[in-house]
């Protein structure tokens, strides 16, 4: 069973998302905890929102008091409504929400029947409930529930003792080849991606990009890849490095084989529906692009947005670090395509800019031309170990599972020097013959 915990401030959006499932006859309310039942057992968004209002009004300083949790058994599991209720109650009790108001919704719009739970993380005293290490705790509870209810275990890649933490490339630190090698030589062992765009989205978290090059060799068309290190702005910051320097698995031919295999495997991957649901919830509850990204990051999902020079979004990629899969938005659903997000965020930006102009016109002039200015995408919080300046929390790392090993004992600078010397010797021999 897979659990996703969304954190936000838009309670109305969280409830209305589930209400739409009910309205389309793809959902129902299974359980109300500390919320009065109605005479006709119908629960409008406005009514449920009103039941949570005393907790939201009492909130002192919690920025994101809303919790939107999904529990997703395997599609092959047959779970009754009664079992869903018991699982939800045990999960919420062990997570510390047993005395909170919450609503359990069942969704049947996809093959994987699952439940969504909406609650708040502040008490009537306005204080936030403790939620430290909620991700690893949630995973542990899911493993126990799998055993209790004889559910199919969610597949997890276990960390082995000889695996080491690897880091994003720092173009200023030198030995860039070895840094790139430590990522691209091992990444295919851990992540699945079905296109070069998805591969590059993942590489971007490690300050790397791959670029296809085309040419001819002995009159025959020849395609290949070169790799670059990136700076903080996502710009190329190194000379190109041929894929052949990093082994066969880093080359275009092998990657295309990996793309084909991953594409076929991901078609039937149950994670797809879970990820799609988490993204849709964030779309309903996020206030803007930054909030949308943050909500997903808290669930182990990176969002990589690709924009052209005019600021238009032409690519949306989602990286789920729990399942270690990389998805293009359009592959998850038409409603998650680049065009949808471009229109949505552009409309939001315009509306927010107009509102800002109204409220700040007397104080300071509005800043022009920044509607597309978005902070550089950072790795998920679980990937804090990628940041050299930040301390590592073992519990967070363990929550991710296995990490990638560093490339050890390989001196690419020395290898390149040896190759140059061989070329010089060949040139000298030719000169003597002349």
C-alpha positions in Angstrom: 0.0 0.0 0.0 1.2 3.4 -0.9 0.5 6.5 1.2 0.7 10.1 0.1 0.5 13.0 2.5 -0.4 16.4 1.1 0.1 19.5 3.2 -1.5 22.8 2.3 -3.7 25.7 3.4 -6.6 25.4 1.1 -9.2 23.3 2.9 -12.0 24.2 0.5 -10.0 22.9 -2.4 -9.2 19.6 -0.7 -12.9 19.0 0.1 -14.2 20.1 -3.3 -11.7 17.8 -5.1 -13.3 14.8 -3.3 -16.8 16.2 -3.8 -16.3 16.2 -7.5 -15.6 12.5 -7.4 -18.9 12.0 -5.5 -20.8 14.2 -8.0 -19.5 12.1 -10.9 -20.6 8.9 -9.0 -16.9 7.9 -8.6 -16.7 8.5 -4.8 -18.5 8.3 -1.5 -18.1 9.3 2.1 -17.1 6.2 4.2 -16.4 7.8 7.6 -16.8 11.0 9.5 -14.7 11.4 12.6 -15.7 14.1 15.1 -18.0 15.5 12.4 -21.8 15.4 12.9 -23.8 13.3 10.5 -26.6 14.8 8.4 -30.1 13.4 8.3 -29.9 12.6 4.6 -26.3 11.5 4.7 -25.3 14.1 2.1 -22.3 16.3 2.8 -21.8 19.4 0.8 -18.4 21.1 0.6 -19.7 24.1 2.5 -21.0 21.9 5.3 -17.7 20.0 5.8 -15.7 23.2 5.6 -17.9 24.7 8.3 -17.1 21.7 10.6 -13.4 22.3 10.3 -13.7 26.1 10.8 -13.3 26.2 14.6 -9.9 24.5 14.2 -8.8 26.8 11.4 -9.9 29.9 13.3 -8.0 28.8 16.4 -4.8 28.3 14.4 -2.0 30.4 15.8 0.9 30.2 13.4 0.8 27.0 11.3 1.2 28.0 7.7 -0.2 24.7 6.2 -2.8 23.4 8.6 -4.6 21.1 6.0 -3.7 17.5 5.5 -4.9 15.5 2.5 -3.8 11.9 2.7 -4.4 9.1 0.2 -4.1 5.3 1.1 -3.6 3.2 -2.1 -3.7 -0.6 -1.9 -2.5 -2.6 -4.9 -5.1 -2.8 -7.7 -5.2 -6.6 -7.2 -6.2 -6.2 -3.5 -9.9 -6.6 -2.7 -10.6 -4.3 0.2 -14.1 -4.0 1.6 -15.6 -0.7 2.8 -15.4 -1.9 6.4 -11.7 -2.7 6.0 -11.0 0.7 4.5 -12.7 2.3 7.5 -10.6 0.2 10.0 -7.4 0.9 8.1 -8.1 4.7 8.0 -8.9 4.7 11.7 -5.7 2.8 12.6 -3.6 4.9 10.3 -5.0 8.2 11.6 -4.7 7.1 15.3 -1.0 6.1 14.9 -0.2 9.3 12.9 -1.6 11.3 15.8 -4.9 12.5 14.2 -7.2 10.1 16.1 -8.9 13.0 18.0 -9.1 15.3 15.0 -12.1 15.9 12.7 -11.5 14.0 9.5 -13.5 12.7 6.5 -12.7 9.4 4.7 -13.6 9.4 1.0 -13.5 6.3 -1.2 -12.6 6.8 -4.9 -13.5 4.4 -7.6 -12.6 6.4 -10.7 -9.6 4.3 -11.5 -8.6 0.6 -11.3 -7.0 1.1 -8.0 -9.9 1.7 -5.5 -8.4 3.9 -2.8 -9.3 6.3 0.0 -8.6 10.0 0.6 -8.6 11.5 4.1 -9.0 15.2 4.7 -8.2 16.6 8.1 -6.3 19.5 9.9 -3.2 19.4 11.9 -4.1 22.0 14.5 -6.1 21.5 17.7 -8.9 23.7 19.2 -6.1 25.3 21.2 -4.5 26.6 18.0 -1.4 24.5 18.5 0.1 22.3 15.8 0.1 18.6 16.3 3.6 17.0 16.3 4.4 15.7 12.8 8.1 15.0 12.9 9.3 12.3 10.5 5.7 11.7 9.3 7.0 10.2 6.0 9.0 7.3 7.6 6.3 6.8 10.2 3.6 6.6 7.5 5.7 4.0 5.6 6.0 1.9 8.7 2.3 2.0 9.4 1.5 1.0 5.8 3.8 -2.1 6.1 1.9 -3.1 9.3 -1.5 -2.6 7.6 -0.3 -4.8 4.7 0.3 -7.6 7.1 -2.8 -7.1 9.1 -5.1 -7.1 6.1 -3.1 -9.5 3.9 -2.4 -6.8 1.3 0.1 -7.1 -1.5 3.3 -5.3 -0.2 4.4 -2.2 -2.0 7.7 -2.8 -3.7 10.6 -1.0 -2.1 14.2 -0.9 -3.1 16.2 -1.7 0.1 19.4 0.2 0.9 22.6 -2.0 1.0 25.6 -1.4 3.2 28.0 -0.6 0.4 26.0 2.1 -1.2 27.3 5.7 -0.8 25.7 9.1 -1.1 26.4 10.8 -4.3 26.1 14.5 -5.0 25.1 16.9 -7.7 27.9 18.2 -10.0 29.8 21.3 -8.9 31.4 22.7 -12.0 33.7 24.9 -9.9 35.2 21.9 -7.9 37.2 20.4 -10.8 37.2 16.8 -12.1 33.9 17.4 -13.7 34.1 14.2 -15.8 34.3 12.1 -12.7 31.4 14.0 -11.1 29.2 13.4 -14.1 30.3 9.8 -14.3 29.2 9.1 -10.7 25.7 10.0 -11.7 25.1 8.8 -15.3 26.9 5.5 -14.8 24.5 4.5 -12.1 21.3 6.4 -12.6 19.6 3.7 -14.9 19.9 1.1 -12.1 17.6 3.2 -9.8 15.2 5.2 -11.9 12.8 4.6 -14.8 12.3 7.2 -17.6 10.7 6.8 -21.0 12.2 9.7 -23.0 15.3 11.9 -23.3 13.2 14.8 -21.9 12.4 12.8 -18.8 16.0 11.7 -18.5 17.2 15.3 -18.6 14.6 16.4 -16.1 16.1 13.9 -13.6 19.7 14.9 -14.6 18.8 18.5 -13.9 18.5 17.8 -10.2 22.2 16.9 -10.3 23.3 19.9 -12.4 23.7 17.8 -15.6 22.1 17.9 -19.0 22.5 15.6 -22.0 22.3 16.9 -25.6 21.8 14.9 -28.8 24.3 15.5 -31.6 23.9 14.4 -35.2 26.5 14.0 -37.9 28.0 11.6 -40.4 30.8 9.0 -40.1 32.1 7.5 -43.4 29.0 8.8 -45.2 26.7 7.2 -42.7 24.4 9.2 -40.4 25.6 9.0 -36.8 23.8 10.1 -33.6 25.2 10.5 -30.2 25.0 12.2 -26.8 27.2 14.8 -25.1 26.9 15.7 -21.4 27.4 19.2 -19.8 27.6 20.4 -16.3 25.1 23.1 -15.4 25.4 26.2 -13.2 22.9 27.5 -10.6 20.8 29.1 -13.4 20.6 25.8 -15.3 23.0 27.1 -18.0 25.8 25.0 -19.5 29.0 25.6 -17.4 31.5 23.1 -18.9 32.9 21.7 -22.1 30.9 18.9 -23.7 31.8 15.3 -22.7 31.2 12.4 -25.0 28.8 9.8 -23.7 31.5 7.1 -24.5 33.6 8.5 -21.7 31.0 7.2 -19.2 30.4 3.8 -20.6 27.9 2.1 -22.9 24.9 2.7 -20.6 25.3 6.5 -21.0 25.1 6.4 -24.8 22.1 7.2 -26.9 21.6 3.6 -28.3 21.5 2.1 -24.8 19.3 4.9 -23.4 16.8 4.4 -26.2 16.6 0.7 -25.2 16.0 1.8 -21.6 13.3 4.3 -22.8 11.4 1.6 -24.6 11.6 -0.9 -21.7 10.5 1.8 -19.2 7.7 3.0 -21.4 6.2 -0.5 -21.6 6.7 -1.1 -17.9 5.2 2.2 -16.8 2.0 1.6 -18.8 0.9 -0.9 -16.1 2.6 0.7 -13.2 0.1 1.2 -10.3 2.2 4.2 -9.2 0.8 6.1 -12.2 -2.7 6.5 -10.7 -1.3 7.4 -7.3 1.0 10.1 -8.7 -1.8 11.5 -10.9 -4.1 11.8 -8.0 -1.5 13.5 -5.8 -0.8 16.1 -8.6 -4.5 16.7 -9.2 -5.0 17.4 -5.4 -2.2 19.8 -5.5 -3.7 21.6 -8.5 -7.0 22.0 -6.5 -5.3 23.2 -3.3 -2.2 25.2 -4.4 -2.3 28.9 -4.4 0.4 29.4 -7.1 3.2 27.6 -8.9 5.6 27.8 -5.9 3.0 26.3 -3.6 2.2 23.6 -6.1 5.8 22.5 -6.3 6.2 22.7 -2.5 3.2 20.5 -1.9 4.5 17.8 -4.2 8.0 18.0 -2.8 6.6 17.2 0.6 5.3 14.0 -0.9 8.6 13.0 -2.5 7.8 14.4 -5.9 9.9 16.9 -7.8 8.3 19.1 -10.5 10.6 20.1 -13.4 9.1 22.9 -15.6 10.6 23.7 -19.0 10.0 27.1 -20.4 11.0 28.8 -23.7 12.6 32.2 -24.0 9.2 33.8 -24.0 8.3 32.1 -20.7 5.8 29.7 -22.2 5.7 26.2 -20.6 6.4 23.5 -23.1 7.3 20.6 -20.8 6.0 19.3 -17.4 7.9 16.4 -15.8 7.2 14.8 -12.4 9.8 12.8 -10.6 8.5 10.4 -7.9 11.4 9.5 -5.7 9.5 6.8 -3.8 8.8 4.7 -6.9 11.9 6.2 -8.7 9.9 6.9 -11.9 9.9 9.9 -14.1 6.7 11.0 -15.8 5.8 13.6 -18.4 2.6 15.3 -17.4 0.8 14.4 -20.7 1.6 10.7 -20.1 -0.3 10.9 -16.8 -3.3 12.6 -18.3 -4.5 15.3 -20.7 -5.4 17.5 -17.7 -1.7 17.5 -16.7 -0.2 18.6 -20.0 2.2 21.6 -20.4 -0.6 23.7 -22.0 -2.9 23.2 -19.0 -0.3 24.4 -16.6 0.8 27.2 -18.8 -2.7 28.6 -19.0 -3.4 28.0 -15.3 -0.3 29.7 -14.0 -0.4 32.5 -16.5 -4.0 33.3 -15.4 -2.9 33.0 -11.7 0.0 35.3 -12.3 -2.1 37.9 -14.1 -4.7 37.8 -11.3 -2.2 38.0 -8.5 -0.3 40.8 -10.2 -3.5 42.8 -10.6 -4.4 42.2 -6.9 -0.9 43.2 -5.9 -1.1 46.4 -7.9 -4.3 47.3 -6.2 -3.0 46.8 -2.7 0.5 48.2 -3.2 0.0 51.1 -5.6 0.2 53.6 -2.9 3.3 52.1 -1.3 5.6 51.0 -4.1 5.4 50.7 -7.9 4.7 47.2 -9.2 7.6 45.2 -10.7 7.1 44.7 -14.4 8.0 41.7 -16.5 8.4 39.1 -13.8 5.2 37.1 -14.3 7.4 34.2 -15.5 10.1 34.6 -12.9 10.1 31.3 -10.9 12.6 30.1 -8.5 15.0 27.4 -9.7 13.6 24.0 -8.9 15.3 22.4 -5.9 15.5 18.7 -5.2 12.9 17.2 -2.9 13.4 17.6 0.8 14.2 13.9 1.1 17.1 14.7 -1.2 18.7 17.2 1.3 21.8 15.0 1.3 22.4 16.3 -2.2 23.2 19.7 -0.7 26.7 19.8 0.7 25.9 22.7 3.0 23.0 20.9 4.7 23.3 18.2 7.4 22.0 14.7 6.5 19.1 13.2 8.4 19.4 9.4 8.2 15.7 8.9 8.8 14.9 11.0 5.7 17.4 9.2 3.6 16.2 5.8 4.7 12.8 6.8 3.7 14.0 7.1 0.1 15.5 3.6 0.1 18.8 2.9 -1.7 21.1 5.7 -2.8 23.4 5.7 -5.7 27.0 4.8 -5.2 29.9 7.1 -6.2 32.2 6.1 -9.0 35.4 5.0 -7.3 38.9 4.4 -8.6 38.4 5.9 -12.0 40.6 8.8 -13.1 39.0 10.2 -16.3 41.6 13.0 -16.5 44.4 10.5 -16.7 42.5 8.4 -19.2 42.0 11.5 -21.4 45.7 12.3 -21.2 46.7 8.8 -22.2 44.4 9.1 -25.3 46.0 12.4 -26.3 49.5 10.8 -26.0 48.5 7.9 -28.3 47.2 10.4 -30.9 50.6 12.3 -30.7 52.6 9.1 -31.2 50.6 8.3 -34.3 51.2 11.7 -35.7 55.0 11.4 -35.2 55.1 8.1 -37.0 53.3 9.5 -40.0 55.8 12.5 -40.0 58.9 10.2 -40.2 57.5 8.3 -43.1 57.1 11.5 -45.1 
